[in-house]
């Protein structure tokens, strides 16, 4: 498949210059998901000087059968504070930004990425083949993210989100300005979900959030 992609013409045929400025634009702002691979859990834990288990319990949260890095209440990655504190060992998803499949699906999508990332246009030039390699090596991560996304008409669909609480849970949903609906968090009580919702609403624009009780069929699957 990659050989077929290399033979096609793209808007980045002449390459793209990029250097990470560690500005935090992709680490803060809106809620997001940053998956951590199995080997990365050990690597990051060793870098932090803590056990793998402590790292998982304190720094990650479950999404389906995967684990993502936690965020603060204002959607900042917990490892970003005037720079990335785990930069040398950051996850693959971070290392390959902005060369993500979703950013290259169209020139319009790339222009939006360009608007948000001041590092694009600086640094060394990545060739077309290098860009395709980076897109390909992180593709599986975004397939996992896409599996969590449902259309606006299917907002009650299964999320795959695991929750430690075996009782009733409450979901916070987000609809972006393109009409796509996402499950962004799951909580053990309605009050917790509402607090999270208010935090989301204070920090985002052109997006709608709401709280719903997890459908019974999803609860039964968790038990």
Protein Blocks (a to p, Z undefined) as FASTA:
>chain_A
ZZmmmmpccfklnopadddehnommmghiacdddddfklmmmmmmmnopafklmmmmmgc
cehjbccddddfkopafkbghiafklmmgcfklmmpccbfklmmpmklmmmmmmmmmkgo
pajdddfklmmmmmmmmmmmmmmmmmmpccfklmmbcehiacfblbdcdddddddfkopa
cdfbdcfbfklmmmmmmmmmmmpghiacddddddfklmmmmZZ
